[in-house]
Amino acid sequence: MMAQDRTPPPHLEASTLDALRSILRRSIQHGNHEDDLHGALCSAAAEARQKGIQAEQLLVILKDLWYSLPELARASSPGVHTALLRELISRCIHEYYAE
């Protein structure tokens, strides 16, 4: 029987997650993504590629981060937030494969 690999999967740095969290909170509050999301996604995508994090894993990380935001639970515009999440996913995929 083969031993299971218990090596934790690669992850984004706490500073990267904190920057994204801050930007996404403002996106929810304002109802749109601000310009600084682009730079944060570029950095996150570059870090992910460097660490061997696949695009799918990066999307799971971002979606987990998105759904963990308390502002989302208190928000009153679910349609807007769904559109923001779709745009976030699209932009993330674009930045991941831009290099």
Gaussian input, Z-matrix of N, CA and C with variables (Angstrom, degrees):
# hf/3-21g

backbone

0 1
 N
 C     1     B1
 C     2     B2     1     A1
 N     3     B3     2     A2     1     D1
 C     4     B4     3     A3     2     D2
 C     5     B5     4     A4     3     D3
 N     6     B6     5     A5     4     D4
 C     7     B7     6     A6     5     D5
 C     8     B8     7     A7     6     D6
 N     9     B9     8     A8     7     D7
 C    10    B10     9     A9     8     D8
 C    11    B11    10    A10     9     D9
 N    12    B12    11    A11    10    D10
 C    13    B13    12    A12    11    D11
 C    14    B14    13    A13    12    D12
 N    15    B15    14    A14    13    D13
 C    16    B16    15    A15    14    D14
 C    17    B17    16    A16    15    D15
 N    18    B18    17    A17    16    D16
 C    19    B19    18    A18    17    D17
 C    20    B20    19    A19    18    D18
 N    21    B21    20    A20    19    D19
 C    22    B22    21    A21    20    D20
 C    23    B23    22    A22    21    D21
 N    24    B24    23    A23    22    D22
 C    25    B25    24    A24    23    D23
 C    26    B26    25    A25    24    D24
 N    27    B27    26    A26    25    D25
 C    28    B28    27    A27    26    D26
 C    29    B29    28    A28    27    D27
 N    30    B30    29    A29    28    D28
 C    31    B31    30    A30    29    D29
 C    32    B32    31    A31    30    D30
 N    33    B33    32    A32    31    D31
 C    34    B34    33    A33    32    D32
 C    35    B35    34    A34    33    D33
 N    36    B36    35    A35    34    D34
 C    37    B37    36    A36    35    D35
 C    38    B38    37    A37    36    D36
 N    39    B39    38    A38    37    D37
 C    40    B40    39    A39    38    D38
 C    41    B41    40    A40    39    D39
 N    42    B42    41    A41    40    D40
 C    43    B43    42    A42    41    D41
 C    44    B44    43    A43    42    D42
 N    45    B45    44    A44    43    D43
 C    46    B46    45    A45    44    D44
 C    47    B47    46    A46    45    D45
 N    48    B48    47    A47    46    D46
 C    49    B49    48    A48    47    D47
 C    50    B50    49    A49    48    D48
 N    51    B51    50    A50    49    D49
 C    52    B52    51    A51    50    D50
 C    53    B53    52    A52    51    D51
 N    54    B54    53    A53    52    D52
 C    55    B55    54    A54    53    D53
 C    56    B56    55    A55    54    D54
 N    57    B57    56    A56    55    D55
 C    58    B58    57    A57    56    D56
 C    59    B59    58    A58    57    D57
 N    60    B60    59    A59    58    D58
 C    61    B61    60    A60    59    D59
 C    62    B62    61    A61    60    D60
 N    63    B63    62    A62    61    D61
 C    64    B64    63    A63    62    D62
 C    65    B65    64    A64    63    D63
 N    66    B66    65    A65    64    D64
 C    67    B67    66    A66    65    D65
 C    68    B68    67    A67    66    D66
 N    69    B69    68    A68    67    D67
 C    70    B70    69    A69    68    D68
 C    71    B71    70    A70    69    D69
 N    72    B72    71    A71    70    D70
 C    73    B73    72    A72    71    D71
 C    74    B74    73    A73    72    D72
 N    75    B75    74    A74    73    D73
 C    76    B76    75    A75    74    D74
 C    77    B77    76    A76    75    D75
 N    78    B78    77    A77    76    D76
 C    79    B79    78    A78    77    D77
 C    80    B80    79    A79    78    D78
 N    81    B81    80    A80    79    D79
 C    82    B82    81    A81    80    D80
 C    83    B83    82    A82    81    D81
 N    84    B84    83    A83    82    D82
 C    85    B85    84    A84    83    D83
 C    86    B86    85    A85    84    D84
 N    87    B87    86    A86    85    D85
 C    88    B88    87    A87    86    D86
 C    89    B89    88    A88    87    D87
 N    90    B90    89    A89    88    D88
 C    91    B91    90    A90    89    D89
 C    92    B92    91    A91    90    D90
 N    93    B93    92    A92    91    D91
 C    94    B94    93    A93    92    D92
 C    95    B95    94    A94    93    D93
 N    96    B96    95    A95    94    D94
 C    97    B97    96    A96    95    D95
 C    98    B98    97    A97    96    D96
 N    99    B99    98    A98    97    D97
 C   100   B100    99    A99    98    D98
 C   101   B101   100   A100    99    D99
 N   102   B102   101   A101   100   D100
 C   103   B103   102   A102   101   D101
 C   104   B104   103   A103   102   D102
 N   105   B105   104   A104   103   D103
 C   106   B106   105   A105   104   D104
 C   107   B107   106   A106   105   D105
 N   108   B108   107   A107   106   D106
 C   109   B109   108   A108   107   D107
 C   110   B110   109   A109   108   D108
 N   111   B111   110   A110   109   D109
 C   112   B112   111   A111   110   D110
 C   113   B113   112   A112   111   D111
 N   114   B114   113   A113   112   D112
 C   115   B115   114   A114   113   D113
 C   116   B116   115   A115   114   D114
 N   117   B117   116   A116   115   D115
 C   118   B118   117   A117   116   D116
 C   119   B119   118   A118   117   D117
 N   120   B120   119   A119   118   D118
 C   121   B121   120   A120   119   D119
 C   122   B122   121   A121   120   D120
 N   123   B123   122   A122   121   D121
 C   124   B124   123   A123   122   D122
 C   125   B125   124   A124   123   D123
 N   126   B126   125   A125   124   D124
 C   127   B127   126   A126   125   D125
 C   128   B128   127   A127   126   D126
 N   129   B129   128   A128   127   D127
 C   130   B130   129   A129   128   D128
 C   131   B131   130   A130   129   D129
 N   132   B132   131   A131   130   D130
 C   133   B133   132   A132   131   D131
 C   134   B134   133   A133   132   D132
 N   135   B135   134   A134   133   D133
 C   136   B136   135   A135   134   D134
 C   137   B137   136   A136   135   D135
 N   138   B138   137   A137   136   D136
 C   139   B139   138   A138   137   D137
 C   140   B140   139   A139   138   D138
 N   141   B141   140   A140   139   D139
 C   142   B142   141   A141   140   D140
 C   143   B143   142   A142   141   D141
 N   144   B144   143   A143   142   D142
 C   145   B145   144   A144   143   D143
 C   146   B146   145   A145   144   D144
 N   147   B147   146   A146   145   D145
 C   148   B148   147   A147   146   D146
 C   149   B149   148   A148   147   D147
 N   150   B150   149   A149   148   D148
 C   151   B151   150   A150   149   D149
 C   152   B152   151   A151   150   D150
 N   153   B153   152   A152   151   D151
 C   154   B154   153   A153   152   D152
 C   155   B155   154   A154   153   D153
 N   156   B156   155   A155   154   D154
 C   157   B157   156   A156   155   D155
 C   158   B158   157   A157   156   D156
 N   159   B159   158   A158   157   D157
 C   160   B160   159   A159   158   D158
 C   161   B161   160   A160   159   D159
 N   162   B162   161   A161   160   D160
 C   163   B163   162   A162   161   D161
 C   164   B164   163   A163   162   D162
 N   165   B165   164   A164   163   D163
 C   166   B166   165   A165   164   D164
 C   167   B167   166   A166   165   D165
 N   168   B168   167   A167   166   D166
 C   169   B169   168   A168   167   D167
 C   170   B170   169   A169   168   D168
 N   171   B171   170   A170   169   D169
 C   172   B172   171   A171   170   D170
 C   173   B173   172   A172   171   D171
 N   174   B174   173   A173   172   D172
 C   175   B175   174   A174   173   D173
 C   176   B176   175   A175   174   D174
 N   177   B177   176   A176   175   D175
 C   178   B178   177   A177   176   D176
 C   179   B179   178   A178   177   D177
 N   180   B180   179   A179   178   D178
 C   181   B181   180   A180   179   D179
 C   182   B182   181   A181   180   D180
 N   183   B183   182   A182   181   D181
 C   184   B184   183   A183   182   D182
 C   185   B185   184   A184   183   D183
 N   186   B186   185   A185   184   D184
 C   187   B187   186   A186   185   D185
 C   188   B188   187   A187   186   D186
 N   189   B189   188   A188   187   D187
 C   190   B190   189   A189   188   D188
 C   191   B191   190   A190   189   D189
 N   192   B192   191   A191   190   D190
 C   193   B193   192   A192   191   D191
 C   194   B194   193   A193   192   D192
 N   195   B195   194   A194   193   D193
 C   196   B196   195   A195   194   D194
 C   197   B197   196   A196   195   D195
 N   198   B198   197   A197   196   D196
 C   199   B199   198   A198   197   D197
 C   200   B200   199   A199   198   D198
 N   201   B201   200   A200   199   D199
 C   202   B202   201   A201   200   D200
 C   203   B203   202   A202   201   D201
 N   204   B204   203   A203   202   D202
 C   205   B205   204   A204   203   D203
 C   206   B206   205   A205   204   D204
 N   207   B207   206   A206   205   D205
 C   208   B208   207   A207   206   D206
 C   209   B209   208   A208   207   D207
 N   210   B210   209   A209   208   D208
 C   211   B211   210   A210   209   D209
 C   212   B212   211   A211   210   D210
 N   213   B213   212   A212   211   D211
 C   214   B214   213   A213   212   D212
 C   215   B215   214   A214   213   D213
 N   216   B216   215   A215   214   D214
 C   217   B217   216   A216   215   D215
 C   218   B218   217   A217   216   D216
 N   219   B219   218   A218   217   D217
 C   220   B220   219   A219   218   D218
 C   221   B221   220   A220   219   D219
 N   222   B222   221   A221   220   D220
 C   223   B223   222   A222   221   D221
 C   224   B224   223   A223   222   D222
 N   225   B225   224   A224   223   D223
 C   226   B226   225   A225   224   D224
 C   227   B227   226   A226   225   D225
 N   228   B228   227   A227   226   D226
 C   229   B229   228   A228   227   D227
 C   230   B230   229   A229   228   D228
 N   231   B231   230   A230   229   D229
 C   232   B232   231   A231   230   D230
 C   233   B233   232   A232   231   D231
 N   234   B234   233   A233   232   D232
 C   235   B235   234   A234   233   D233
 C   236   B236   235   A235   234   D234
 N   237   B237   236   A236   235   D235
 C   238   B238   237   A237   236   D236
 C   239   B239   238   A238   237   D237
 N   240   B240   239   A239   238   D238
 C   241   B241   240   A240   239   D239
 C   242   B242   241   A241   240   D240
 N   243   B243   242   A242   241   D241
 C   244   B244   243   A243   242   D242
 C   245   B245   244   A244   243   D243
 N   246   B246   245   A245   244   D244
 C   247   B247   246   A246   245   D245
 C   248   B248   247   A247   246   D246
 N   249   B249   248   A248   247   D247
 C   250   B250   249   A249   248   D248
 C   251   B251   250   A250   249   D249
 N   252   B252   251   A251   250   D250
 C   253   B253   252   A252   251   D251
 C   254   B254   253   A253   252   D252
 N   255   B255   254   A254   253   D253
 C   256   B256   255   A255   254   D254
 C   257   B257   256   A256   255   D255
 N   258   B258   257   A257   256   D256
 C   259   B259   258   A258   257   D257
 C   260   B260   259   A259   258   D258
 N   261   B261   260   A260   259   D259
 C   262   B262   261   A261   260   D260
 C   263   B263   262   A262   261   D261
 N   264   B264   263   A263   262   D262
 C   265   B265   264   A264   263   D263
 C   266   B266   265   A265   264   D264
 N   267   B267   266   A266   265   D265
 C   268   B268   267   A267   266   D266
 C   269   B269   268   A268   267   D267
 N   270   B270   269   A269   268   D268
 C   271   B271   270   A270   269   D269
 C   272   B272   271   A271   270   D270
 N   273   B273   272   A272   271   D271
 C   274   B274   273   A273   272   D272
 C   275   B275   274   A274   273   D273
 N   276   B276   275   A275   274   D274
 C   277   B277   276   A276   275   D275
 C   278   B278   277   A277   276   D276
 N   279   B279   278   A278   277   D277
 C   280   B280   279   A279   278   D278
 C   281   B281   280   A280   279   D279
 N   282   B282   281   A281   280   D280
 C   283   B283   282   A282   281   D281
 C   284   B284   283   A283   282   D282
 N   285   B285   284   A284   283   D283
 C   286   B286   285   A285   284   D284
 C   287   B287   286   A286   285   D285
 N   288   B288   287   A287   286   D286
 C   289   B289   288   A288   287   D287
 C   290   B290   289   A289   288   D288
 N   291   B291   290   A290   289   D289
 C   292   B292   291   A291   290   D290
 C   293   B293   292   A292   291   D291
 N   294   B294   293   A293   292   D292
 C   295   B295   294   A294   293   D293
 C   296   B296   295   A295   294   D294

   B1=1.4443
   B2=1.5330
   B3=1.3090
   B4=1.4625
   B5=1.5306
   B6=1.3169
   B7=1.4619
   B8=1.5212
   B9=1.3142
   B10=1.4631
   B11=1.5216
   B12=1.3188
   B13=1.4603
   B14=1.5220
   B15=1.3151
   B16=1.4600
   B17=1.5253
   B18=1.3117
   B19=1.4559
   B20=1.5200
   B21=1.3310
   B22=1.4711
   B23=1.5310
   B24=1.3157
   B25=1.4677
   B26=1.5260
   B27=1.3268
   B28=1.4681
   B29=1.5235
   B30=1.2968
   B31=1.4611
   B32=1.5232
   B33=1.3076
   B34=1.4597
   B35=1.5241
   B36=1.3081
   B37=1.4591
   B38=1.5279
   B39=1.3229
   B40=1.4593
   B41=1.5223
   B42=1.3260
   B43=1.4702
   B44=1.5258
   B45=1.3280
   B46=1.4672
   B47=1.5210
   B48=1.3264
   B49=1.4639
   B50=1.5212
   B51=1.3307
   B52=1.4693
   B53=1.5213
   B54=1.3337
   B55=1.4670
   B56=1.5220
   B57=1.3228
   B58=1.4639
   B59=1.5222
   B60=1.3209
   B61=1.4643
   B62=1.5276
   B63=1.3094
   B64=1.4620
   B65=1.5346
   B66=1.2957
   B67=1.4639
   B68=1.5287
   B69=1.3273
   B70=1.4653
   B71=1.5210
   B72=1.3087
   B73=1.4756
   B74=1.5302
   B75=1.3188
   B76=1.4640
   B77=1.5257
   B78=1.3195
   B79=1.4674
   B80=1.5179
   B81=1.3206
   B82=1.4647
   B83=1.5198
   B84=1.3164
   B85=1.4648
   B86=1.5209
   B87=1.3412
   B88=1.4645
   B89=1.5265
   B90=1.3306
   B91=1.4554
   B92=1.5178
   B93=1.3267
   B94=1.4738
   B95=1.5242
   B96=1.3291
   B97=1.4636
   B98=1.5232
   B99=1.3154
   B100=1.4543
   B101=1.5290
   B102=1.3172
   B103=1.4621
   B104=1.5210
   B105=1.3392
   B106=1.4573
   B107=1.5273
   B108=1.3295
   B109=1.4617
   B110=1.5222
   B111=1.3053
   B112=1.4660
   B113=1.5242
   B114=1.3144
   B115=1.4594
   B116=1.5153
   B117=1.3254
   B118=1.4644
   B119=1.5299
   B120=1.3264
   B121=1.4666
   B122=1.5169
   B123=1.3327
   B124=1.4692
   B125=1.5293
   B126=1.3293
   B127=1.4652
   B128=1.5211
   B129=1.3244
   B130=1.4635
   B131=1.5307
   B132=1.3203
   B133=1.4675
   B134=1.5232
   B135=1.3231
   B136=1.4719
   B137=1.5253
   B138=1.3271
   B139=1.4676
   B140=1.5281
   B141=1.3250
   B142=1.4643
   B143=1.5304
   B144=1.3184
   B145=1.4679
   B146=1.5194
   B147=1.3253
   B148=1.4613
   B149=1.5282
   B150=1.3251
   B151=1.4564
   B152=1.5285
   B153=1.3099
   B154=1.4595
   B155=1.5144
   B156=1.3244
   B157=1.4650
   B158=1.5263
   B159=1.3171
   B160=1.4573
   B161=1.5317
   B162=1.3254
   B163=1.4671
   B164=1.5281
   B165=1.3205
   B166=1.4617
   B167=1.5281
   B168=1.3325
   B169=1.4637
   B170=1.5261
   B171=1.3170
   B172=1.4570
   B173=1.5233
   B174=1.3051
   B175=1.4702
   B176=1.5289
   B177=1.3126
   B178=1.4656
   B179=1.5274
   B180=1.3176
   B181=1.4625
   B182=1.5269
   B183=1.3305
   B184=1.4652
   B185=1.5287
   B186=1.3263
   B187=1.4616
   B188=1.5266
   B189=1.3285
   B190=1.4586
   B191=1.5241
   B192=1.3221
   B193=1.4629
   B194=1.5315
   B195=1.3172
   B196=1.4656
   B197=1.5285
   B198=1.3336
   B199=1.4600
   B200=1.5247
   B201=1.3290
   B202=1.4617
   B203=1.5304
   B204=1.3107
   B205=1.4623
   B206=1.5305
   B207=1.3315
   B208=1.4683
   B209=1.5274
   B210=1.3222
   B211=1.4690
   B212=1.5207
   B213=1.3100
   B214=1.4625
   B215=1.5319
   B216=1.3168
   B217=1.4668
   B218=1.5242
   B219=1.3262
   B220=1.4671
   B221=1.5228
   B222=1.3199
   B223=1.4618
   B224=1.5219
   B225=1.3157
   B226=1.4653
   B227=1.5255
   B228=1.3203
   B229=1.4706
   B230=1.5245
   B231=1.3217
   B232=1.4643
   B233=1.5262
   B234=1.3117
   B235=1.4683
   B236=1.5158
   B237=1.3171
   B238=1.4675
   B239=1.5191
   B240=1.3142
   B241=1.4567
   B242=1.5236
   B243=1.3137
   B244=1.4583
   B245=1.5260
   B246=1.3223
   B247=1.4678
   B248=1.5341
   B249=1.3282
   B250=1.4680
   B251=1.5260
   B252=1.3226
   B253=1.4628
   B254=1.5224
   B255=1.3147
   B256=1.4743
   B257=1.5294
   B258=1.3238
   B259=1.4696
   B260=1.5262
   B261=1.3199
   B262=1.4624
   B263=1.5256
   B264=1.3169
   B265=1.4629
   B266=1.5238
   B267=1.3153
   B268=1.4584
   B269=1.5292
   B270=1.3199
   B271=1.4641
   B272=1.5240
   B273=1.3205
   B274=1.4556
   B275=1.5318
   B276=1.3131
   B277=1.4673
   B278=1.5287
   B279=1.3153
   B280=1.4605
   B281=1.5372
   B282=1.3097
   B283=1.4676
   B284=1.5237
   B285=1.3240
   B286=1.4617
   B287=1.5260
   B288=1.3095
   B289=1.4756
   B290=1.5221
   B291=1.3252
   B292=1.4651
   B293=1.5301
   B294=1.3069
   B295=1.4755
   B296=1.4896
   A1=108.21
   A2=116.00
   A3=120.94
   A4=109.77
   A5=115.17
   A6=120.50
   A7=109.37
   A8=115.91
   A9=119.93
   A10=109.29
   A11=114.89
   A12=120.93
   A13=108.25
   A14=116.58
   A15=120.74
   A16=112.00
   A17=116.02
   A18=120.48
   A19=108.78
   A20=116.83
   A21=117.44
   A22=110.55
   A23=116.38
   A24=118.59
   A25=110.10
   A26=116.82
   A27=118.92
   A28=110.57
   A29=115.50
   A30=120.00
   A31=109.78
   A32=115.51
   A33=120.65
   A34=109.19
   A35=115.70
   A36=121.51
   A37=110.13
   A38=115.79
   A39=121.06
   A40=111.48
   A41=117.02
   A42=120.26
   A43=111.45
   A44=117.02
   A45=121.26
   A46=109.75
   A47=116.32
   A48=120.59
   A49=111.22
   A50=116.91
   A51=120.35
   A52=111.25
   A53=116.73
   A54=120.47
   A55=110.47
   A56=116.84
   A57=120.43
   A58=111.12
   A59=116.72
   A60=121.26
   A61=110.92
   A62=116.47
   A63=121.39
   A64=111.33
   A65=116.11
   A66=121.15
   A67=110.83
   A68=116.66
   A69=120.16
   A70=111.46
   A71=117.28
   A72=119.58
   A73=110.51
   A74=115.90
   A75=119.36
   A76=110.96
   A77=116.99
   A78=120.44
   A79=110.70
   A80=116.43
   A81=120.86
   A82=110.38
   A83=116.52
   A84=120.81
   A85=111.73
   A86=117.30
   A87=121.15
   A88=112.99
   A89=116.92
   A90=120.06
   A91=114.12
   A92=116.27
   A93=120.83
   A94=109.41
   A95=114.95
   A96=119.83
   A97=108.81
   A98=115.46
   A99=121.04
   A100=110.02
   A101=116.04
   A102=121.68
   A103=113.38
   A104=117.55
   A105=119.28
   A106=113.22
   A107=118.18
   A108=120.27
   A109=110.44
   A110=117.03
   A111=120.87
   A112=111.07
   A113=117.11
   A114=120.88
   A115=112.30
   A116=116.32
   A117=120.28
   A118=111.06
   A119=117.35
   A120=119.84
   A121=111.73
   A122=117.31
   A123=120.38
   A124=109.99
   A125=115.93
   A126=120.58
   A127=111.36
   A128=117.00
   A129=120.86
   A130=110.79
   A131=117.08
   A132=120.63
   A133=111.07
   A134=117.23
   A135=120.73
   A136=110.33
   A137=116.54
   A138=120.54
   A139=110.28
   A140=116.28
   A141=120.65
   A142=110.80
   A143=116.70
   A144=119.38
   A145=110.85
   A146=117.10
   A147=121.93
   A148=111.21
   A149=117.52
   A150=122.42
   A151=113.21
   A152=117.13
   A153=120.11
   A154=113.67
   A155=117.05
   A156=121.27
   A157=107.68
   A158=116.27
   A159=120.92
   A160=110.11
   A161=115.81
   A162=121.14
   A163=111.42
   A164=116.35
   A165=120.39
   A166=110.95
   A167=116.11
   A168=120.09
   A169=110.74
   A170=116.26
   A171=120.36
   A172=110.37
   A173=117.16
   A174=120.37
   A175=111.23
   A176=117.12
   A177=120.31
   A178=109.75
   A179=117.36
   A180=121.67
   A181=109.93
   A182=116.97
   A183=120.57
   A184=112.07
   A185=116.57
   A186=119.11
   A187=111.02
   A188=117.45
   A189=120.50
   A190=110.59
   A191=115.74
   A192=120.50
   A193=110.08
   A194=116.83
   A195=122.72
   A196=110.80
   A197=116.62
   A198=120.38
   A199=112.97
   A200=117.52
   A201=120.29
   A202=112.82
   A203=117.03
   A204=120.42
   A205=110.65
   A206=117.11
   A207=119.09
   A208=112.49
   A209=117.32
   A210=120.66
   A211=111.18
   A212=116.89
   A213=120.93
   A214=110.61
   A215=116.77
   A216=120.42
   A217=112.12
   A218=116.29
   A219=120.46
   A220=112.59
   A221=116.76
   A222=120.64
   A223=111.17
   A224=115.08
   A225=120.27
   A226=113.46
   A227=118.01
   A228=121.08
   A229=110.73
   A230=118.88
   A231=119.89
   A232=113.71
   A233=118.68
   A234=120.94
   A235=111.53
   A236=116.59
   A237=121.25
   A238=109.71
   A239=116.98
   A240=120.23
   A241=111.82
   A242=116.98
   A243=120.22
   A244=110.00
   A245=116.68
   A246=120.70
   A247=110.56
   A248=117.21
   A249=120.67
   A250=110.85
   A251=116.90
   A252=120.14
   A253=110.73
   A254=117.34
   A255=120.41
   A256=110.99
   A257=115.72
   A258=119.58
   A259=110.53
   A260=117.62
   A261=121.97
   A262=110.50
   A263=116.87
   A264=121.69
   A265=110.62
   A266=116.42
   A267=120.66
   A268=111.72
   A269=115.33
   A270=119.58
   A271=111.31
   A272=117.32
   A273=121.17
   A274=110.57
   A275=116.82
   A276=121.01
   A277=109.83
   A278=116.41
   A279=120.64
   A280=110.68
   A281=117.56
   A282=120.88
   A283=111.37
   A284=117.49
   A285=120.34
   A286=110.75
   A287=116.88
   A288=120.88
   A289=112.97
   A290=118.19
   A291=120.93
   A292=112.39
   A293=117.14
   A294=120.99
   A295=111.55
   D1=136.28
   D2=-179.26
   D3=-85.54
   D4=141.43
   D5=176.46
   D6=-74.01
   D7=142.63
   D8=178.23
   D9=-75.73
   D10=143.73
   D11=175.50
   D12=-77.67
   D13=115.46
   D14=-178.46
   D15=-102.04
   D16=16.91
   D17=176.78
   D18=-69.02
   D19=125.20
   D20=179.98
   D21=-64.68
   D22=146.13
   D23=179.60
   D24=-65.47
   D25=153.59
   D26=176.95
   D27=-60.32
   D28=151.70
   D29=-178.76
   D30=-138.99
   D31=164.03
   D32=176.21
   D33=-78.18
   D34=150.61
   D35=178.23
   D36=-62.72
   D37=150.80
   D38=179.46
   D39=-58.30
   D40=-37.53
   D41=-179.89
   D42=-65.19
   D43=-35.98
   D44=177.29
   D45=-66.77
   D46=-45.46
   D47=179.41
   D48=-64.39
   D49=-39.59
   D50=178.67
   D51=-62.99
   D52=-42.47
   D53=179.13
   D54=-63.49
   D55=-45.47
   D56=178.55
   D57=-63.28
   D58=-43.03
   D59=179.53
   D60=-57.67
   D61=-45.81
   D62=-179.79
   D63=-62.23
   D64=-44.92
   D65=-179.46
   D66=-65.88
   D67=-42.56
   D68=-179.04
   D69=-68.14
   D70=-33.75
   D71=175.07
   D72=-60.80
   D73=-43.93
   D74=178.55
   D75=-66.03
   D76=-35.75
   D77=177.66
   D78=-60.06
   D79=-43.67
   D80=179.42
   D81=-65.42
   D82=-43.34
   D83=-178.55
   D84=-64.99
   D85=-39.11
   D86=-175.26
   D87=-91.95
   D88=-17.09
   D89=-179.30
   D90=81.28
   D91=12.08
   D92=175.00
   D93=-156.77
   D94=161.30
   D95=178.14
   D96=-85.07
   D97=134.91
   D98=178.94
   D99=-85.68
   D100=167.39
   D101=-177.16
   D102=-60.45
   D103=-29.96
   D104=-176.94
   D105=-70.35
   D106=-10.71
   D107=175.53
   D108=-62.79
   D109=-37.69
   D110=-178.66
   D111=-56.78
   D112=-51.42
   D113=-179.05
   D114=-62.76
   D115=-40.48
   D116=179.61
   D117=-66.13
   D118=-39.73
   D119=177.85
   D120=-69.43
   D121=-36.08
   D122=175.73
   D123=-60.67
   D124=-45.78
   D125=179.58
   D126=-64.55
   D127=-44.49
   D128=-179.79
   D129=-63.71
   D130=-42.03
   D131=179.56
   D132=-65.71
   D133=-42.54
   D134=178.53
   D135=-63.10
   D136=-43.58
   D137=178.59
   D138=-62.82
   D139=-43.22
   D140=179.77
   D141=-60.83
   D142=-47.39
   D143=179.21
   D144=-61.04
   D145=-42.13
   D146=-178.49
   D147=-64.10
   D148=-34.77
   D149=-178.51
   D150=-90.71
   D151=-0.43
   D152=179.73
   D153=78.92
   D154=20.76
   D155=176.52
   D156=-81.17
   D157=121.98
   D158=-179.82
   D159=-70.85
   D160=158.88
   D161=-179.64
   D162=-55.94
   D163=-40.60
   D164=-179.07
   D165=-64.00
   D166=-39.81
   D167=178.22
   D168=-66.03
   D169=-39.40
   D170=178.62
   D171=-63.59
   D172=-40.13
   D173=177.86
   D174=-63.62
   D175=-39.67
   D176=177.48
   D177=-63.68
   D178=-42.22
   D179=178.02
   D180=-59.42
   D181=-47.48
   D182=-178.91
   D183=-65.43
   D184=-41.48
   D185=179.49
   D186=-66.48
   D187=-39.59
   D188=175.83
   D189=-61.39
   D190=-43.05
   D191=178.28
   D192=-61.95
   D193=-46.51
   D194=-179.71
   D195=-57.25
   D196=-51.59
   D197=-175.94
   D198=-72.55
   D199=-13.25
   D200=178.31
   D201=-85.17
   D202=-9.50
   D203=-176.18
   D204=-73.17
   D205=123.94
   D206=179.86
   D207=-64.07
   D208=-27.21
   D209=179.12
   D210=-61.42
   D211=-30.13
   D212=-179.40
   D213=-67.97
   D214=-40.29
   D215=179.78
   D216=-67.52
   D217=-30.59
   D218=-178.63
   D219=-88.54
   D220=-10.02
   D221=-174.34
   D222=-71.39
   D223=153.39
   D224=-176.85
   D225=-112.14
   D226=9.35
   D227=-177.43
   D228=-124.97
   D229=74.06
   D230=-176.77
   D231=-60.43
   D232=-33.72
   D233=178.71
   D234=-64.54
   D235=-41.48
   D236=178.02
   D237=-64.89
   D238=-41.31
   D239=-177.10
   D240=-70.69
   D241=-32.94
   D242=174.27
   D243=-64.86
   D244=-42.60
   D245=177.97
   D246=-64.11
   D247=-39.64
   D248=177.94
   D249=-63.37
   D250=-41.73
   D251=178.81
   D252=-64.87
   D253=-43.27
   D254=178.01
   D255=-59.95
   D256=-43.48
   D257=178.68
   D258=-64.75
   D259=-41.10
   D260=178.09
   D261=-58.67
   D262=-46.53
   D263=-179.92
   D264=-62.79
   D265=-46.03
   D266=179.73
   D267=-60.69
   D268=-46.08
   D269=-179.41
   D270=-66.43
   D271=-36.26
   D272=178.53
   D273=-63.69
   D274=-46.63
   D275=178.37
   D276=-59.82
   D277=-45.02
   D278=179.53
   D279=-58.71
   D280=-47.18
   D281=-177.73
   D282=-68.33
   D283=-36.73
   D284=-179.62
   D285=-61.94
   D286=-41.96
   D287=-176.59
   D288=-94.00
   D289=3.40
   D290=-179.13
   D291=-68.67
   D292=-27.04
   D293=-178.23
   D294=-86.60

